Amino acid sequence: MTPIVEVDHLSKRYGSGTFALNDVSLNINEGEILALLGPNGAGKTTLISTICGLVSPSSGTVRVGGHDIRKDWRAARRLIGLVPQEIALEPFEKVIDCVRFTRGLYGEAPDDAYLEEVLRSLALWDKRDARTRELSGGMKRRVLIAKALSHRPKVLFLDEPTAGVDVALRREMWLVVDELRKRGVTIILTTHYLEEAEEMADRIGVINKGQLMLVKPTAELMGEFGKKQLTVDLYEPLSALPADLDPEVAEALVLSADGLHITYSYDTRAERTGIARLLAGLSARGVAVRDVGTKESSLEEVFMSLLEGAE
Ligand SMILES: Nc1ncnc2c1ncn2[C@@H]1O[C@H](COP(=O)(O)OP(=O)(O)OP(=O)(O)O)[C@@H](O)[C@H]1O
């Protein structure tokens, strides 16, 4: 299958001299949801703006649906919908009118049946006659998505869809993306949050300082980094870990220098985490446990270890 988006050795150097993208290559398949994860200034917006034809590349090529975004920009752009970071809506315009207007801007013939389908899928149909200023923040964001979908694009770009929104709205946005996924829309979104990328994306790309450091299926990435730690505090210090513990568990154990704490790293997704085996094993060997606690490697830590590891 030919990828719907093909990014080949793309670099962007702004006039200011900033290298915002440095030799990025990436293919995105039809129907896929890809999250671009990276800290502030990593180059995420520049990457999607370049694919959308809003920023011209310094070198490299981008093809959307097989169309070069520079040589064949009209055909390429027709396939793209972009939801920008900032909410900019005409406050007195009705929801339905602003979606119709955007469709018209693309030179598409009116198709109210399709727009109804889009508004219904975004739970906005009941609000079609509301003026945009009467909507909540979450609804406004959904209107932006409806506008971006108004010309039936094949690829939708969401630039930080949950920047500055509360937890409830964030979850609402995840549901919206899930709904779009079911309709087969290819989605590329940017985010600062690994949790969000994990929730929504089939694949995660990590971008830092203009470089795409890795792109992996979400499950694979989370399997590598989504670990949790169990800390076992002891009454009496151990000089060494018991030698005959279950080997699978034993290899993930670390004894602290003072011999009073055992740390066990385990995968929360594993069918059997090994916690019961560890505690039973310690008890059977007469090791008295004072307290236990668990700690999830915070998403920020995971993210930092990803960046550090890649560097
Ligand atoms: N129009 C511009 N002119 C000059 N430099 C720019 C321009 N736009 C972005 N940059 C620079 O390019 C780099 C990448 O910025 P970009 O906005 O793509 O990052 P980002 O990953 O989207 O960041 P954020 O998460 O903060 O939105 C930054 O150093 C930024 O200052």
The ligand as an ORCA input file, in Angstrom:
! r2SCAN-3c Opt
* xyz 0 1
  N       8.144     31.611     11.461
  C       9.258     31.316     12.114
  N      10.392     32.019     11.932
  C      11.527     31.702     12.559
  N      11.686     30.686     13.415
  C      10.581     29.921     13.648
  C       9.320     30.198     13.015
  N       8.426     29.274     13.426
  C       9.088     28.465     14.276
  N      10.385     28.849     14.416
  C      11.410     28.184     15.230
  O      11.542     26.849     14.789
  C      11.712     25.961     15.875
  C      10.609     24.910     15.845
  O       9.361     25.539     16.146
  P       7.958     24.793     16.063
  O       6.887     25.799     16.292
  O       7.902     23.993     14.819
  O       8.074     23.808     17.309
  P       6.945     22.974     18.048
  O       7.523     21.639     18.275
  O       5.674     23.040     17.311
  O       6.841     23.759     19.411
  P       5.574     23.955     20.418
  O       5.388     22.648     21.089
  O       6.081     25.002     21.336
  O       4.405     24.386     19.589
  C      11.714     26.824     17.127
  O      13.056     27.093     17.455
  C      11.023     28.096     16.690
  O      11.482     29.188     17.421
*
